Amino acid sequence: MKRERLKRTFSLTNVEDERHNAEAKAWDALARYKFQMFGYWAAIWVHLNRLCMERQANPFRSLVTFARKRKPESPALAERRAHEIGVSTDSEGKHSSAVIESPTP
């Protein structure tokens, strides 16, 4: 018995429906601690949003902003930022005694 393949045709409304489904699946995955699957569906949402004629604001933006605020700063980044503003840092990237070096003319 032959299996018939169903071909999916994508219209604009179908892409918008798929975008809506991708968002729902992303939130569902995150709620179930399936972080990798959340990333997959969030990326699908972004891709489908690019295909739509009427783009929507990213529904995951507030989550990304929250994560950026919670993210600890790496020692290398702390040292680079301190170097840019002229503050000495110790080996762990923490500001040591907040000594500000004066720039040389």
N, C-alpha and C positions, 0 to 999 in steps of 0.2 A: 504494500500500500504506500503510495507516494504521500509525502508530507508537503503540504502547501505552505509556502512561506508568505507571511503577511508583510507586505511592504508598507512602511509608514511614510506618508507624505507629510511634509511640513509646510503648513501655511502660517501666516503671521499669528493667527489666533491659536494655532497649535503650539507655536513656540512660546507664546505668552502663557499658555496652560502648563507647558513643561517647565517654564521658569517658576511658576507658582508651586508646582509639585516639588521642584528641586529645593526651594526655600523651606517647604514643609518638612521634607526629608532631612534637610540639614539641621533644623531645630530639633527634630525628633532624635536624630543621632546624638546631638550634643546633650540632650536631656537624659540619654541612656549611657553617657560616658563613653561613647564611641567616637573619640576625637578624630581618628583618621578618616572615618566615614563622614564626619561633619565637614572636614576639609575637602573631601571629594565633592560632596553636594554643594558646598559653598562655591567651589571653583566652577561647577556646572552652572550654577546660578549666574555667576559673573559672565561666563561665556555666552549663555543664552541672552543675558541682558544686552550684550554687545550686538546680538543679532536682531533684537527688537527695534522697531521703528521708534517707539516711545520708551526711552530708557527710564528706569526707576532708580531712586537713590538706593544705595547698598544697604540692605536691612541688617548687615553684620557690622556696620561701621562703629556703632556704639560699643560693641563687644571688642573690636580691635582697639579702640581708644582706651577702653578700660584695661586691656591687657598691656598696652604700652605704658600706662601709668604704674602698673604693678610690677613691671619687668625690672629686675635688679640690674644695675649698671655693671658692665664687665670692667675688670681692672684696667684693661688696655684702653677702653673708651674713656674711663675716668682720667687716666693719665694724659691722653691726647687732649681732652677738654681742658684739663688743668694747665697743660703746656700752652694751649692757645690763649688762655687768659693770664698766664704768668704766675701760677700758683704751684708751689712745691708739693709733691706727693710722696708717700712712702712706698715700699715695695708691694703693698696690697692695694694700691690705688687710692688710698684714703688721703685726704688733705692733712699734711702734718704741720701742725702749729700755724697753719694758714699764713705762711710767710709769702708776701707778694713781692716778686722780683721786679725791680724797676727796669724798664726797657732801656737799652743803650742806644743813644742817638747815632 
